[in-house]
Amino acid sequence: MAGRGSRLRPHSFTVPKPLIPVAGQPIVHRLVRDIAEVVGESIDEIAFILGDPAFFGDDVVESLKNLAEELGAKPTIYRQDVPLGTGHAIMCAKESLSGPAVIAYADTLIQAKFEFDPQADAIIWVKSVQNPESYGVVQLNSNDEIVELVEKPKKFVSDLAVIGIYYFKEVTDLKVELQNVLDKNIINGGEYQINDGIKGMMSHGKIFKTGQVDQWMDCGNKKVTVETNTQVLKNEQEKGVNNVHPSVVTENALIIPPCFIGENTVLKNSIIGPYTSIGKESSVSGSVISKSIVQHETRITNAILENSMIGSHAVFNGLARDLSIGDYSTFDE
């Protein structure tokens, strides 16, 4: 989670993208908890690879350590000081690369079953997509083993896109191959890539299989993050989760589920939902908000918002908008 999340600006100017809440919970917290829930085994250690300490500061480190300890795991923090690619980022955590491991990128959420094929040395989770030419995809042989990784194929290879979650029965094997990538200065797209380490494992006979996901939810930009918020709220509604905090104050206000409404939020003369998240200690008055994300301690009045994303400590007083404004912004018309 070392990147700056430029596609999610202005929200990622002040908060690292993996820490931006979706349905009231930071993206990376949801991802780690989801993996811990479905992996079906106790977790010894959770290693986080962060970027610049000026951006990923002490508060970020503290929240991640608390997350790991909550799950009964040792937290370890590593830094990727220079953005040199996924392979380089993973090798920043080389001291933790031993034994069975899951490696995941922190800007995506999933619903999946983690079933580990005993015949496989590694598993790459994939999702069938309609436009495989826009993704990295896997090529399979007649035994449904992965034999090649192809980035944005111009000719059809398969429709199985790599979503950025991997399992290695022995992650030391990946470490050895990635060290070779670094030593030989094997660069693709200007960076050291995990794919080159995986291809090295394949060349030495390691068997890769696919894992299928039921849902793949991206958080790369404002539009897809709002869609992901919608899907997460649907999922939690199906589980019977009530995401409206009991301290929420409503005065002539209607909440149409599913919604997340954080603690001490005040809703007056408004209609909220469906598919809307509003963070703690916010206030909404005289407004209609649907399919949107509003972060904490934000004030909204006289607004009609849909497909919008508003940061924390913001003030918005306006009319109908499909809106994206960051933290500490003020809009008054």
Protein Blocks (a to p, Z undefined) as FASTA:
>chain_A
ZZgolmlpcklmmmcfklpcgehiafklmmmmmmmmmnopacfbdcdddddfklmcmklm
mmmmmmmmmnopacdddddfbagbjklmmmmmmmmmgcjdddddfkbccdddddddfkbc
bdcdddddfblmlpccddddfkopafbdcehifbdfbfcdcehiacdfblmlmmmmmmmm
mmnopaeehiacfklmmmmmmmnopacdddddfbdcdfkbmklmmmmmmmmmmmmmmnop
afbdfkbccehiacdddddddehiacehiaedehiacdehiacehiacehiaddehiace
hiacehiacdehiacddddddddddehiacdZZ
